[in-house]
Amino acid sequence: MTDILYKVYRFYVDGFRSMTVGRVLWTVILIKLAVIFLVLKLFFFPDVLKQKAEDGDRAGYVARELIER
């Protein structure tokens, strides 16, 4: 089993090592993904616990919400 995993690993390592244009494309893809997720996190997923929990009592807020609902 480990021999198969090692062969697969070596296949991908050798393939990525011999890439020229593909390396640039993968870099662009990874940068775009990082930017997309950072923008989504900042603008579309606000920290609700920070806004609604009083005096940093996040555990108490979550407990009250679970019990009351």
C-alpha positions in Angstrom: 0.0 0.0 0.0 2.8 2.5 0.9 4.5 1.6 -2.4 1.5 2.7 -4.4 1.2 5.9 -2.3 4.8 6.7 -2.9 4.5 6.1 -6.6 1.5 8.5 -6.8 3.4 11.1 -4.7 6.5 10.8 -7.0 4.3 11.1 -10.1 2.8 14.4 -8.9 6.1 15.8 -7.6 7.8 15.0 -10.9 4.9 16.4 -12.9 4.8 19.7 -10.9 8.6 20.0 -11.1 8.6 19.8 -14.9 5.8 22.3 -15.4 6.5 25.7 -16.9 3.2 27.4 -17.8 1.2 25.3 -15.3 3.1 26.6 -12.3 2.2 30.2 -13.2 -1.5 29.1 -13.7 -1.5 27.3 -10.3 -0.1 30.4 -8.7 -2.8 32.6 -10.2 -5.5 30.2 -9.2 -4.2 30.0 -5.6 -4.0 33.8 -5.3 -7.5 34.2 -6.7 -8.9 31.7 -4.3 -7.2 33.4 -1.3 -8.6 36.8 -2.4 -12.1 35.4 -3.0 -12.2 33.8 0.5 -10.8 36.8 2.2 -13.3 39.1 0.6 -16.2 36.7 1.4 -15.0 36.4 5.0 -14.7 40.2 5.5 -17.9 41.3 3.8 -20.4 38.5 3.9 -19.7 36.7 7.2 -19.5 39.2 10.0 -18.6 38.1 13.5 -22.1 37.8 15.0 -20.9 36.7 18.4 -18.7 39.7 18.7 -21.6 42.0 17.9 -24.3 40.4 20.1 -22.5 39.0 23.1 -22.2 41.4 26.0 -18.8 41.9 27.7 -17.2 39.0 25.8 -19.6 36.4 27.2 -19.8 34.4 24.0 -20.4 31.1 25.8 -23.3 32.5 27.7 -24.8 34.0 24.6 -24.6 30.7 22.7 -26.1 28.9 25.7 -29.0 31.3 25.9 -29.7 31.1 22.2 -29.7 27.3 22.3 -32.0 27.1 25.3 -34.4 29.8 24.1 -34.9 28.4 20.6 
